[in-house]
Amino acid sequence: MRQCRQIQQLLSTFRAVVSRLIIFVVVVCNLLMIFTSSPTPMATASPGDSVMLAQTLQPSEASKKTDEAIIQDVDGTTLIREYISKARKGSISSVFTIFFLTLGPLKIVPIFVSLTANADDTLRKKMAFRGFWISTLVVMLISLVGIEIVDKYGIPISALMMAAGIVLFLVSLGIIMTQYGSAAPPPSSPENPSLDLVVTPLIFPTILTPYGIAIVMLIMSILKKVIGHEVLVLGLLMVIMVLNLLSMLYARQILKVLKPSILKVVGLVLGMVQLSLGITWIFTAIRMEVLVIRSLLTS
């Protein structure tokens, strides 16, 4: 027990150090670009540079134009054009992996089996369908409202990618490092299960985790700027919710084939993928900010 507490304290300290290190890297990169970049004549500035300058001076008014210029301007920076091209090609698989790990059925199956251990088949189906419809409506509503909030405050795409990358990094790091701490006790099975268990603890926080909701809002806003619409993300969310429904309806059969230890291994593998995606997004956001500073120095 003492060793487990020490490991948990070490993990908390490590997370804090990593968060501060990320902030330090962003600041250092910006300072290096300020002091090392050589200014060029104003005639060499591209149309995208002038738009990014307007974004820096008036972020609340020019953020949409800046993001559109970053995405659409053929005379803009090569780095951003190449990234947007890659993002359009690989966004479906990347976003699906993230949603599957943060909102998917891996964490739902063992908890649903425990909650419905003393329930009959009719009650299990009612709980599964009610949990599906409520969680789907909530996550869709949060996604659409989140886009409007982000657009209202004029948050640029680089800031969104940085925020999403940090959240992905910390969440996946916690998932990976939990194997070194004390195992969480299995949830107790209620003697008289009812539909009251659907909202809590089935939907909140099992199906819709706090970090999962945050990731949905960020990714919806990012892909709307990159791809131009949010239908793709809503479709992926719907696929994940349907998988959650199927996993609840066939939870007992799934656990007979896939033991909890196997589900844990699959979660760790996907956690490593998510960790890599988070780091990639963080460094891409840093490179975008460096380009904005370079555009200021060349204007």
N, C-alpha and C positions, 0 to 999 in steps of 0.2 A: 504493500500500500504506500509506503514511504517513497519507494522508487517511482511509482506511478505519479505521485504528486510532483516529484522533482521533474519528471518528463513533461508533465502538463505545464509546469512553470517555465521550463526551457522552451516549449513550443510557443507559449504566449510571448516570451521575450524575443524569440526568433521572428514571429510575425511583426512585432513592433519595429524591430531592426530593419526588416525587409521593407516595410512601408516607408520608413524614414530614408532608407537608401534609394528608393525609387524617386522620392521627392528631390533628394540631393542630386541624383543623376540628371533630372530635368533641369534643375537650376544650373549645374555645371555646363551642360551642353549649350544652354542659352548664352551663358557668359562667354564660353569659348567662341561661339559664333560671332558675338558682338566684338570681341577683341582681335579675332584672327581674320575675319572676312574683310576683303579690300573692296571699297566702294567702286562702282563703275558708273559711267555716264548715264544720265537719266534716259537717254534715247534708247538704251538697251533694255529697259524694263518692258516686260510683256504686259498685255492687258490684264492677265491674272494677277500680276504684281500690284498694280494700282488698286485692284479690287481688294486684295488682301491688306493693303495699307488702309483703305477705308474701313475694313473690318477692325483693324487695330485701334483706329481713332474713335469709331462709333460702333462697337460690337452689337449693341441692341438693335440697330437699324440695318446693318449691312451683313449680318451673319448668313441670311439665306442667300444673298447674292454671292457672298464669298464661297460658300459651299458649292453653289452651282458653277461658279467659275473654276473652282478646283476640279470639279468633276467633268465639265463640258468644254473648257477652254483648250483648244488644240494647240495654242501657242504657249500654254502654261508650262509648269515644271514637269519634267519627264518622270521623276520619281513618283509623284502623285498620280499621273496618268497610268503608269505601270501598275501601281498598287490597286487603283480602282478597277483596272482590267482583270487583275487576279482576283479581287474581291467578288466581282460579278460571277466569275467562273466557279469559285470555290465556296461561295457563301452558303449554298444549300446544305452541303455536307457538314460544314463547320457549325452552322447555326443548329442543325438537327442534332449534332453531337452534344452541343451545349444544353439544348432544351431537354434532351433525353436524360442527361445526368442531373440537371437541376430540378426538372419537373416530371421526369419519367417514372416508370414502374419499378425500377430496381429497389427503391426504398419503400414502396407501397405494399408489395406482396407480403412480406413477413408481418407487418403491422396489421394489415387487413385480416390475415388469417388469425392473428391473436385476438383482435377485436370481435370477430365473428365465430370464435371457437364454440360457443354455446348457443349459436343462433341456427334456426332452420334455414332451408334453402330459399324459401320465399323472402325472409328478412334479409338474407345476404344479397339477393338480387335487388331488392328495394334500396338497400344501403349503397350498392355499387352504382345503380343508375342515378340515384339522387346526388351522390358525390360527384358523378360525372357531369351532370347538367349544371350544378351550382358552381363547381370549379371552372368549367368551361366559360360560363357567363361572366364570372368574376375576372378571369385572366384576360378575356377579350375586352371587357370594359376598361380594365386597368391599362391595357396596351394602347387603346385608342385615346384615352384621357392623357396618358403619359406623353404621347406624341404632341398633343396640343400644348401641354405644359412646356415641353422642351422648345417648341417653335415660338411660344410666347416670350420666353426669356432669351431667345436668340443664342442658344449655346452652339458653338462651332463643332464641326465633326471631329476635330482633333481632341477636344475636351471630352466628348462623348466616348471616343475610343480609349482615351486614357482611363476614364472612370470604369468603363466596362472591363478593360484589361486588368485593372487593380482588383476589382471584385472577383473576376474569374481566377486570378492568381491566388488570392487569399482563400477563397472557397475550396478550390481544388487542392491547395496545400494542406488545408485542414482535413480534407477527406483522406489524403494520402498519409498524413502523419497520425491519424487516429489509431492506426494499427500498433503504434508504439505506446499508446496510453492504455488506461484501464478500459475494458470492454463495458459498454452500457448495458444495464440489466434489461432483459426482454420485457416488453410491456405486458402488464397483467391482463388476463382475460376476464371481462365483466361477467358476473353470474347471470344477469338479466339484460342482455344487449337490446338496444332500441335505436330508433332513427335519430335520437338526440345525439348519438355519437358521430353523426355524419359531419356536422360542422366542425366540432372539436372532439377528438383530435384527428379525424380522418382528413378533412379538407385543409384545416389550419392546425398544425403546420406540416402535415405529412405530404399532401399533394402539392399545395401551394406554399413553398417555403419562402421566408422573407427575402433571401438572396435570389431566389428564382424569380420572384416578382420584379425585383430591381433589374435583373439581367434582361427580362423581357422588355421592360420600358426602354433600356439603353439600346438594345439590339434593334427594336422597332424603329427608333429614331435614326440610328446609324444607317440601316438598310434603306430607309425611306430617302435619305440623302444620296446614298450610293446608287441604288437601283431605280429609285424614282417612285415607288409605290410600296404599300405595306401588305398587299394581298398575299405575297409569298410567305411572309412571317405568320400571318393569320392562318394560312393553310398548314404550315408546319406545326403550329400550336394545336390545331384541330387534330392532326395526325397523332401527336403526343397524347392528347386527351383520350382519343379512341383507344390507343394502346393501354392507357391507364384503366379504362373501362374493361377491356378484355383481361387485363392482368387481375383485376378484382373478381371478375366472374369466374375465372379459372385459377384462382390463387392456390388452392389446395393441390390441384393437379401440377401446377408449376413447381411447387415446393417438393413434390415427390420426384420430379426429374432433376431439377436444379436445387441443390442444397443451398442454405444460406451462405456457406463458405464460398461456393462457386459464384453466387451473386456478388459477394464482396470482392472477389478477384476481378470480375468484370467491371465493377465500379472503380477499382483502383486503376485498371488499364485506361478506362475512359477519363479518369481523373488526371492521368499523365497527359493525355491528349488535350484536355481542357487547360491544364497548366501551361502547356506549350502555346496554345492559342492566346492565353492571357498575356504571356511575355511578348508574343509577336505583336499584339495590339498595342501594348505599352510602347514598344520601340518604334512602331509606325507612327504613333501619336507624337513622340519626341521628334522624329524626323520631319513631320509636318510642321511642328512649331519652329524648328530650325529653318525651314524654308520660308516661313513667314518673316522671321527676323532677317534673313538674307534679303528678302524683297524690300524690307525697310531700309537696309543699308545701301541697296543699289538704286533707290529712288531719289 
